[in-house]
Every structure is written in structure tokens, then in C-alpha cells.
Amino acid sequence: MAIIKKSEFKQMNEGTAKEKMNDLKKELIKINSQIAMGTLPQSPGRIKEIKRTVAKLNMILHKKTKEEKKAV
């Protein structure tokens, strides 16, 4: 999975963002299980990238829900 650009984050709707976040969380779980078993992941830097992307998605989802509440 490639790095997501800022413009792509803003264009995502809520459903797409949640799907992408679930996929990233599954990938993170898979990498963490590899580490727990004692094998090294193929790309250790990917863990940090996934965590940051999940945090960005959470932030965008939070902003969108906050805007929707404000509009109502």
C-alpha cells in the first residue's frame, strides 16, 4: 500500500476512509504478529508509516463528523 497524499485524504468519503483504516490496521496486526514470532518484517519503516496514516485518517474522520454536527 502506497503513501496517501493530503489531497487524497480530503477527497475521501467516510466509508472509504474507514475501509482504508481497517485494511491498514489488519496489515499492522500482521506485521506485529511477525515480530512477536521472532521474524523481522520485510520493511520495518512500514510500521511507522502505517501508524501515521491511521492517525491521519482518524483525524480526518473526526473533523468530518465535527463539521456535520456543526452544520445541523
KOLVOLUM-46351 format. One record per atom (N, C-alpha, C, O): residue in one letter; x, y, z; atom name; chain; residue number from 0. Coordinates in Angstrom, 3 decimals, padded with zeros to 6 digits, m for minus. Layout:
BEGIN
+------+----------+----------+----------+------+------+-----+
! code !        X !        Y !        Z ! site ! unit ! pos !
+------+----------+----------+----------+------+------+-----+
!    A !        X !        Y !        Z !   CA !    A ! NUM !
...
+------+----------+----------+----------+------+------+-----+
***
This chain:
BEGIN
+------+----------+----------+----------+------+------+-----+
! code !        X !        Y !        Z ! site ! unit ! pos !
+------+----------+----------+----------+------+------+-----+
!    M !  000.847 ! m001.172 !  000.000 !    N !    A !   0 !
!    M !  000.000 !  000.000 !  000.000 !   CA !    A !   0 !
!    M !  000.893 !  001.235 !  000.000 !    C !    A !   0 !
!    M !  001.823 !  001.330 !  000.801 !    O !    A !   0 !
!    A !  000.620 !  002.163 ! m000.878 !    N !    A !   1 !
!    A !  001.446 !  003.349 ! m001.035 !   CA !    A !   1 !
!    A !  001.056 !  004.428 ! m000.026 !    C !    A !   1 !
!    A !  000.020 !  004.351 !  000.634 !    O !    A !   1 !
!    I !  001.914 !  005.423 !  000.068 !    N !    A !   2 !
!    I !  001.642 !  006.560 !  000.938 !   CA !    A !   2 !
!    I !  000.477 !  007.343 !  000.344 !    C !    A !   2 !
!    I !  000.392 !  007.535 ! m000.869 !    O !    A !   2 !
!    I ! m000.408 !  007.787 !  001.211 !    N !    A !   3 !
!    I ! m001.582 !  008.525 !  000.761 !   CA !    A !   3 !
!    I ! m001.274 !  010.018 !  000.835 !    C !    A !   3 !
!    I ! m000.771 !  010.508 !  001.846 !    O !    A !   3 !
!    K ! m001.578 !  010.733 ! m000.243 !    N !    A !   4 !
!    K ! m001.306 !  012.167 ! m000.295 !   CA !    A !   4 !
!    K ! m002.397 !  012.938 !  000.429 !    C !    A !   4 !
!    K ! m003.502 !  012.435 !  000.631 !    O !    A !   4 !
!    K ! m002.069 !  014.174 !  000.819 !    N !    A !   5 !
!    K ! m003.002 !  015.014 !  001.553 !   CA !    A !   5 !
!    K ! m004.271 !  015.280 !  000.757 !    C !    A !   5 !
!    K ! m005.366 !  015.294 !  001.320 !    O !    A !   5 !
!    S ! m004.133 !  015.490 ! m000.539 !    N !    A !   6 !
!    S ! m005.300 !  015.766 ! m001.378 !   CA !    A !   6 !
!    S ! m006.228 !  014.544 ! m001.437 !    C !    A !   6 !
!    S ! m007.448 !  014.692 ! m001.509 !    O !    A !   6 !
!    E ! m005.647 !  013.342 ! m001.405 !    N !    A !   7 !
!    E ! m006.452 !  012.126 ! m001.423 !   CA !    A !   7 !
!    E ! m007.223 !  011.971 ! m000.118 !    C !    A !   7 !
!    E ! m008.360 !  011.498 ! m000.115 !    O !    A !   7 !
!    F ! m006.597 !  012.373 !  000.997 !    N !    A !   8 !
!    F ! m007.280 !  012.311 !  002.283 !   CA !    A !   8 !
!    F ! m008.534 !  013.175 !  002.280 !    C !    A !   8 !
!    F ! m009.594 !  012.755 !  002.745 !    O !    A !   8 !
!    K ! m008.401 !  014.377 !  001.753 !    N !    A !   9 !
!    K ! m009.516 !  015.318 !  001.767 !   CA !    A !   9 !
!    K ! m010.660 !  014.877 !  000.861 !    C !    A !   9 !
!    K ! m011.819 !  015.190 !  001.133 !    O !    A !   9 !
!    Q ! m010.346 !  014.151 ! m000.215 !    N !    A !  10 !
!    Q ! m011.364 !  013.733 ! m001.161 !   CA !    A !  10 !
!    Q ! m012.099 !  012.470 ! m000.722 !    C !    A !  10 !
!    Q ! m013.159 !  012.151 ! m001.260 !    O !    A !  10 !
!    M ! m011.549 !  011.760 !  000.240 !    N !    A !  11 !
!    M ! m012.164 !  010.508 !  000.690 !   CA !    A !  11 !
!    M ! m013.487 !  010.771 !  001.398 !    C !    A !  11 !
!    M ! m013.634 !  011.731 !  002.156 !    O !    A !  11 !
!    N ! m014.442 !  009.888 !  001.127 !    N !    A !  12 !
!    N ! m015.666 !  009.966 !  001.910 !   CA !    A !  12 !
!    N ! m015.479 !  009.099 !  003.152 !    C !    A !  12 !
!    N ! m014.461 !  008.423 !  003.297 !    O !    A !  12 !
!    E ! m016.443 !  009.123 !  004.024 !    N !    A !  13 !
!    E ! m016.314 !  008.446 !  005.313 !   CA !    A !  13 !
!    E ! m016.146 !  006.934 !  005.162 !    C !    A !  13 !
!    E ! m015.330 !  006.325 !  005.854 !    O !    A !  13 !
!    G ! m016.912 !  006.334 !  004.265 !    N !    A !  14 !
!    G ! m016.841 !  004.887 !  004.058 !   CA !    A !  14 !
!    G ! m015.489 !  004.436 !  003.539 !    C !    A !  14 !
!    G ! m014.940 !  003.438 !  004.005 !    O !    A !  14 !
!    T ! m014.957 !  005.166 !  002.579 !    N !    A !  15 !
!    T ! m013.658 !  004.826 !  002.012 !   CA !    A !  15 !
!    T ! m012.556 !  004.955 !  003.057 !    C !    A !  15 !
!    T ! m011.662 !  004.113 !  003.139 !    O !    A !  15 !
!    A ! m012.630 !  006.010 !  003.848 !    N !    A !  16 !
!    A ! m011.623 !  006.235 !  004.880 !   CA !    A !  16 !
!    A ! m011.656 !  005.108 !  005.922 !    C !    A !  16 !
!    A ! m010.608 !  004.640 !  006.369 !    O !    A !  16 !
!    K ! m012.842 !  004.686 !  006.297 !    N !    A !  17 !
!    K ! m012.958 !  003.598 !  007.282 !   CA !    A !  17 !
!    K ! m012.431 !  002.285 !  006.719 !    C !    A !  17 !
!    K ! m011.766 !  001.526 !  007.423 !    O !    A !  17 !
!    E ! m012.730 !  002.015 !  005.442 !    N !    A !  18 !
!    E ! m012.219 !  000.802 !  004.798 !   CA !    A !  18 !
!    E ! m010.695 !  000.794 !  004.770 !    C !    A !  18 !
!    E ! m010.061 ! m000.201 !  005.122 !    O !    A !  18 !
!    K ! m010.117 !  001.916 !  004.347 !    N !    A !  19 !
!    K ! m008.668 !  002.026 !  004.255 !   CA !    A !  19 !
!    K ! m008.036 !  001.865 !  005.637 !    C !    A !  19 !
!    K ! m006.992 !  001.227 !  005.778 !    O !    A !  19 !
!    M ! m008.679 !  002.453 !  006.663 !    N !    A !  20 !
!    M ! m008.157 !  002.348 !  008.012 !   CA !    A !  20 !
!    M ! m008.197 !  000.894 !  008.492 !    C !    A !  20 !
!    M ! m007.247 !  000.427 !  009.120 !    O !    A !  20 !
!    N ! m009.277 !  000.181 !  008.204 !    N !    A !  21 !
!    N ! m009.367 ! m001.228 !  008.589 !   CA !    A !  21 !
!    N ! m008.289 ! m002.065 !  007.902 !    C !    A !  21 !
!    N ! m007.684 ! m002.942 !  008.520 !    O !    A !  21 !
!    D ! m008.054 ! m001.786 !  006.613 !    N !    A !  22 !
!    D ! m007.014 ! m002.518 !  005.884 !   CA !    A !  22 !
!    D ! m005.639 ! m002.267 !  006.502 !    C !    A !  22 !
!    D ! m004.843 ! m003.192 !  006.667 !    O !    A !  22 !
!    L ! m005.374 ! m001.014 !  006.837 !    N !    A !  23 !
!    L ! m004.082 ! m000.678 !  007.433 !   CA !    A !  23 !
!    L ! m003.915 ! m001.317 !  008.805 !    C !    A !  23 !
!    L ! m002.828 ! m001.779 !  009.152 !    O !    A !  23 !
!    K ! m004.994 ! m001.344 !  009.586 !    N !    A !  24 !
!    K ! m004.919 ! m001.970 !  010.903 !   CA !    A !  24 !
!    K ! m004.660 ! m003.465 !  010.790 !    C !    A !  24 !
!    K ! m003.911 ! m004.027 !  011.589 !    O !    A !  24 !
!    K ! m005.275 ! m004.116 !  009.801 !    N !    A !  25 !
!    K ! m005.034 ! m005.543 !  009.581 !   CA !    A !  25 !
!    K ! m003.582 ! m005.791 !  009.200 !    C !    A !  25 !
!    K ! m002.962 ! m006.744 !  009.671 !    O !    A !  25 !
!    E ! m003.046 ! m004.931 !  008.348 !    N !    A !  26 !
!    E ! m001.654 ! m005.062 !  007.942 !   CA !    A !  26 !
!    E ! m000.722 ! m004.863 !  009.139 !    C !    A !  26 !
!    E !  000.280 ! m005.565 !  009.273 !    O !    A !  26 !
!    L ! m001.053 ! m003.914 !  009.997 !    N !    A !  27 !
!    L ! m000.251 ! m003.659 !  011.190 !   CA !    A !  27 !
!    L ! m000.286 ! m004.856 !  012.139 !    C !    A !  27 !
!    L !  000.735 ! m005.216 !  012.726 !    O !    A !  27 !
!    I ! m001.442 ! m005.461 !  012.286 !    N !    A !  28 !
!    I ! m001.562 ! m006.650 !  013.131 !   CA !    A !  28 !
!    I ! m000.697 ! m007.778 !  012.577 !    C !    A !  28 !
!    I ! m000.034 ! m008.490 !  013.332 !    O !    A !  28 !
!    K ! m000.708 ! m007.935 !  011.259 !    N !    A !  29 !
!    K !  000.089 ! m008.983 !  010.626 !   CA !    A !  29 !
!    K !  001.586 ! m008.756 !  010.878 !    C !    A !  29 !
!    K !  002.316 ! m009.696 !  011.192 !    O !    A !  29 !
!    I !  002.028 ! m007.521 !  010.740 !    N !    A !  30 !
!    I !  003.439 ! m007.199 !  010.967 !   CA !    A !  30 !
!    I !  003.805 ! m007.418 !  012.436 !    C !    A !  30 !
!    I !  004.863 ! m007.971 !  012.739 !    O !    A !  30 !
!    N !  002.933 ! m006.988 !  013.344 !    N !    A !  31 !
!    N !  003.209 ! m007.160 !  014.770 !   CA !    A !  31 !
!    N !  003.247 ! m008.633 !  015.161 !    C !    A !  31 !
!    N !  004.016 ! m009.015 !  016.043 !    O !    A !  31 !
!    S !  002.440 ! m009.457 !  014.527 !    N !    A !  32 !
!    S !  002.480 ! m010.892 !  014.826 !   CA !    A !  32 !
!    S !  003.780 ! m011.509 !  014.326 !    C !    A !  32 !
!    S !  004.317 ! m012.417 !  014.960 !    O !    A !  32 !
!    Q !  004.291 ! m011.028 !  013.202 !    N !    A !  33 !
!    Q !  005.584 ! m011.500 !  012.706 !   CA !    A !  33 !
!    Q !  006.690 ! m011.159 !  013.709 !    C !    A !  33 !
!    Q !  007.565 ! m011.980 !  013.984 !    O !    A !  33 !
!    I !  006.640 ! m009.961 !  014.239 !    N !    A !  34 !
!    I !  007.634 ! m009.527 !  015.214 !   CA !    A !  34 !
!    I !  007.534 ! m010.380 !  016.482 !    C !    A !  34 !
!    I !  008.551 ! m010.767 !  017.058 !    O !    A !  34 !
!    A !  006.304 ! m010.670 !  016.912 !    N !    A !  35 !
!    A !  006.099 ! m011.460 !  018.121 !   CA !    A !  35 !
!    A !  006.639 ! m012.879 !  017.963 !    C !    A !  35 !
!    A !  007.106 ! m013.480 !  018.930 !    O !    A !  35 !
!    M !  006.576 ! m013.412 !  016.745 !    N !    A !  36 !
!    M !  007.084 ! m014.762 !  016.500 !   CA !    A !  36 !
!    M !  008.600 ! m014.794 !  016.373 !    C !    A !  36 !
!    M !  009.205 ! m015.866 !  016.377 !    O !    A !  36 !
!    G !  009.207 ! m013.632 !  016.263 !    N !    A !  37 !
!    G !  010.664 ! m013.576 !  016.208 !   CA !    A !  37 !
!    G !  011.244 ! m013.330 !  014.836 !    C !    A !  37 !
!    G !  012.464 ! m013.247 !  014.690 !    O !    A !  37 !
!    T !  010.400 ! m013.210 !  013.825 !    N !    A !  38 !
!    T !  010.911 ! m012.909 !  012.487 !   CA !    A !  38 !
!    T !  010.866 ! m011.408 !  012.260 !    C !    A !  38 !
!    T !  009.998 ! m010.715 !  012.790 !    O !    A !  38 !
!    L !  011.792 ! m010.921 !  011.480 !    N !    A !  39 !
!    L !  011.823 ! m009.499 !  011.176 !   CA !    A !  39 !
!    L !  010.904 ! m009.199 !  009.994 !    C !    A !  39 !
!    L !  010.863 ! m009.971 !  009.036 !    O !    A !  39 !
!    P !  010.169 ! m008.093 !  010.049 !    N !    A !  40 !
!    P !  009.324 ! m007.736 !  008.905 !   CA !    A !  40 !
!    P !  010.188 ! m007.319 !  007.717 !    C !    A !  40 !
!    P !  011.347 ! m006.939 !  007.878 !    O !    A !  40 !
!    Q !  009.607 ! m007.397 !  006.533 !    N !    A !  41 !
!    Q !  010.353 ! m007.037 !  005.321 !   CA !    A !  41 !
!    Q !  010.774 ! m005.573 !  005.349 !    C !    A !  41 !
!    Q !  011.878 ! m005.228 !  004.927 !    O !    A !  41 !
!    S !  009.885 ! m004.714 !  005.849 !    N !    A !  42 !
!    S !  010.169 ! m003.288 !  005.883 !   CA !    A !  42 !
!    S !  009.790 ! m002.721 !  007.256 !    C !    A !  42 !
!    S !  008.624 ! m002.408 !  007.492 !    O !    A !  42 !
!    P !  010.755 ! m002.589 !  008.150 !    N !    A !  43 !
!    P !  010.451 ! m002.091 !  009.487 !   CA !    A !  43 !
!    P !  009.914 ! m000.652 !  009.487 !    C !    A !  43 !
!    P !  009.154 ! m000.279 !  010.380 !    O !    A !  43 !
!    G !  010.297 !  000.142 !  008.510 !    N !    A !  44 !
!    G !  009.819 !  001.522 !  008.425 !   CA !    A !  44 !
!    G !  008.340 !  001.599 !  008.093 !    C !    A !  44 !
!    G !  007.702 !  002.629 !  008.311 !    O !    A !  44 !
!    R !  007.806 !  000.527 !  007.575 !    N !    A !  45 !
!    R !  006.387 !  000.478 !  007.192 !   CA !    A !  45 !
!    R !  005.481 !  000.600 !  008.422 !    C !    A !  45 !
!    R !  004.370 !  001.121 !  008.321 !    O !    A !  45 !
!    I !  005.946 !  000.125 !  009.573 !    N !    A !  46 !
!    I !  005.146 !  000.186 !  010.801 !   CA !    A !  46 !
!    I !  004.839 !  001.637 !  011.150 !    C !    A !  46 !
!    I !  003.693 !  001.991 !  011.429 !    O !    A !  46 !
!    K !  005.864 !  002.464 !  011.130 !    N !    A !  47 !
!    K !  005.700 !  003.884 !  011.451 !   CA !    A !  47 !
!    K !  004.787 !  004.561 !  010.434 !    C !    A !  47 !
!    K !  003.942 !  005.380 !  010.796 !    O !    A !  47 !
!    E !  004.961 !  004.217 !  009.172 !    N !    A !  48 !
!    E !  004.148 !  004.789 !  008.101 !   CA !    A !  48 !
!    E !  002.669 !  004.428 !  008.284 !    C !    A !  48 !
!    E !  001.792 !  005.274 !  008.111 !    O !    A !  48 !
!    I !  002.406 !  003.182 !  008.631 !    N !    A !  49 !
!    I !  001.022 !  002.730 !  008.830 !   CA !    A !  49 !
!    I !  000.394 !  003.457 !  010.010 !    C !    A !  49 !
!    I ! m000.744 !  003.917 !  009.926 !    O !    A !  49 !
!    K !  001.134 !  003.561 !  011.109 !    N !    A !  50 !
!    K !  000.605 !  004.231 !  012.299 !   CA !    A !  50 !
!    K !  000.262 !  005.691 !  012.005 !    C !    A !  50 !
!    K ! m000.775 !  006.194 !  012.438 !    O !    A !  50 !
!    R !  001.139 !  006.359 !  011.271 !    N !    A !  51 !
!    R !  000.885 !  007.763 !  010.923 !   CA !    A !  51 !
!    R ! m000.345 !  007.904 !  010.017 !    C !    A !  51 !
!    R ! m001.157 !  008.811 !  010.197 !    O !    A !  51 !
!    T ! m000.468 !  007.005 !  009.053 !    N !    A !  52 !
!    T ! m001.596 !  007.060 !  008.129 !   CA !    A !  52 !
!    T ! m002.910 !  006.818 !  008.865 !    C !    A !  52 !
!    T ! m003.905 !  007.489 !  008.593 !    O !    A !  52 !
!    V ! m002.918 !  005.862 !  009.798 !    N !    A !  53 !
!    V ! m004.120 !  005.595 !  010.584 !   CA !    A !  53 !
!    V ! m004.481 !  006.821 !  011.413 !    C !    A !  53 !
!    V ! m005.656 !  007.171 !  011.526 !    O !    A !  53 !
!    A ! m003.481 !  007.473 !  011.991 !    N !    A !  54 !
!    A ! m003.731 !  008.674 !  012.781 !   CA !    A !  54 !
!    A ! m004.314 !  009.795 !  011.915 !    C !    A !  54 !
!    A ! m005.220 !  010.510 !  012.344 !    O !    A !  54 !
!    K ! m003.792 !  009.942 !  010.704 !    N !    A !  55 !
!    K ! m004.317 !  010.965 !  009.792 !   CA !    A !  55 !
!    K ! m005.767 !  010.670 !  009.412 !    C !    A !  55 !
!    K ! m006.599 !  011.575 !  009.352 !    O !    A !  55 !
!    L ! m006.060 !  009.395 !  009.157 !    N !    A !  56 !
!    L ! m007.433 !  009.016 !  008.810 !   CA !    A !  56 !
!    L ! m008.376 !  009.278 !  009.979 !    C !    A !  56 !
!    L ! m009.495 !  009.753 !  009.784 !    O !    A !  56 !
!    N ! m007.922 !  008.968 !  011.200 !    N !    A !  57 !
!    N ! m008.742 !  009.252 !  012.383 !   CA !    A !  57 !
!    N ! m009.019 !  010.738 !  012.505 !    C !    A !  57 !
!    N ! m010.138 !  011.143 !  012.822 !    O !    A !  57 !
!    M ! m008.000 !  011.553 !  012.255 !    N !    A !  58 !
!    M ! m008.145 !  012.997 !  012.357 !   CA !    A !  58 !
!    M ! m009.157 !  013.514 !  011.330 !    C !    A !  58 !
!    M ! m010.001 !  014.350 !  011.652 !    O !    A !  58 !
!    I ! m009.069 !  013.024 !  010.120 !    N !    A !  59 !
!    I ! m009.984 !  013.477 !  009.072 !   CA !    A !  59 !
!    I ! m011.407 !  013.039 !  009.366 !    C !    A !  59 !
!    I ! m012.344 !  013.816 !  009.177 !    O !    A !  59 !
!    L ! m011.586 !  011.809 !  009.826 !    N !    A !  60 !
!    L ! m012.932 !  011.335 !  010.181 !   CA !    A !  60 !
!    L ! m013.504 !  012.163 !  011.322 !    C !    A !  60 !
!    L ! m014.690 !  012.493 !  011.322 !    O !    A !  60 !
!    H ! m012.670 !  012.494 !  012.284 !    N !    A !  61 !
!    H ! m013.126 !  013.303 !  013.418 !   CA !    A !  61 !
!    H ! m013.543 !  014.702 !  012.951 !    C !    A !  61 !
!    H ! m014.569 !  015.224 !  013.388 !    O !    A !  61 !
!    K ! m012.746 !  015.306 !  012.065 !    N !    A !  62 !
!    K ! m013.080 !  016.634 !  011.540 !   CA !    A !  62 !
!    K ! m014.392 !  016.610 !  010.775 !    C !    A !  62 !
!    K ! m015.208 !  017.522 !  010.914 !    O !    A !  62 !
!    K ! m014.603 !  015.566 !  009.961 !    N !    A !  63 !
!    K ! m015.829 !  015.487 !  009.165 !   CA !    A !  63 !
!    K ! m017.050 !  015.323 !  010.052 !    C !    A !  63 !
!    K ! m018.085 !  015.939 !  009.796 !    O !    A !  63 !
!    T ! m016.947 !  014.503 !  011.089 !    N !    A !  64 !
!    T ! m018.098 !  014.331 !  011.981 !   CA !    A !  64 !
!    T ! m018.360 !  015.610 !  012.769 !    C !    A !  64 !
!    T ! m019.510 !  015.951 !  013.048 !    O !    A !  64 !
!    K ! m017.293 !  016.313 !  013.124 !    N !    A !  65 !
!    K ! m017.433 !  017.575 !  013.842 !   CA !    A !  65 !
!    K ! m018.121 !  018.630 !  012.963 !    C !    A !  65 !
!    K ! m018.965 !  019.389 !  013.439 !    O !    A !  65 !
!    E ! m017.748 !  018.668 !  011.669 !    N !    A !  66 !
!    E ! m018.371 !  019.606 !  010.735 !   CA !    A !  66 !
!    E ! m019.840 !  019.283 !  010.526 !    C !    A !  66 !
!    E ! m020.672 !  020.184 !  010.422 !    O !    A !  66 !
!    E ! m020.161 !  017.974 !  010.463 !    N !    A !  67 !
!    E ! m021.558 !  017.575 !  010.282 !   CA !    A !  67 !
!    E ! m022.408 !  017.979 !  011.485 !    C !    A !  67 !
!    E ! m023.546 !  018.419 !  011.323 !    O !    A !  67 !
!    K ! m021.864 !  017.833 !  012.677 !    N !    A !  68 !
!    K ! m022.600 !  018.237 !  013.872 !   CA !    A !  68 !
!    K ! m022.801 !  019.732 !  013.916 !    C !    A !  68 !
!    K ! m023.836 !  020.221 !  014.368 !    O !    A !  68 !
!    K ! m021.790 !  020.465 !  013.437 !    N !    A !  69 !
!    K ! m021.879 !  021.927 !  013.426 !   CA !    A !  69 !
!    K ! m022.950 !  022.398 !  012.439 !    C !    A !  69 !
!    K ! m023.665 !  023.364 !  012.705 !    O !    A !  69 !
!    A ! m023.054 !  021.711 !  011.302 !    N !    A !  70 !
!    A ! m023.996 !  022.086 !  010.256 !   CA !    A !  70 !
!    A ! m025.442 !  021.842 !  010.681 !    C !    A !  70 !
!    A ! m026.354 !  022.518 !  010.205 !    O !    A !  70 !
!    V ! m025.649 !  020.893 !  011.563 !    N !    A !  71 !
!    V ! m027.004 !  020.549 !  011.999 !   CA !    A !  71 !
!    V ! m027.426 !  021.430 !  013.094 !    C !    A !  71 !
!    V ! m028.541 !  021.297 !  013.598 !    O !    A !  71 !
+------+----------+----------+----------+------+------+-----+
***
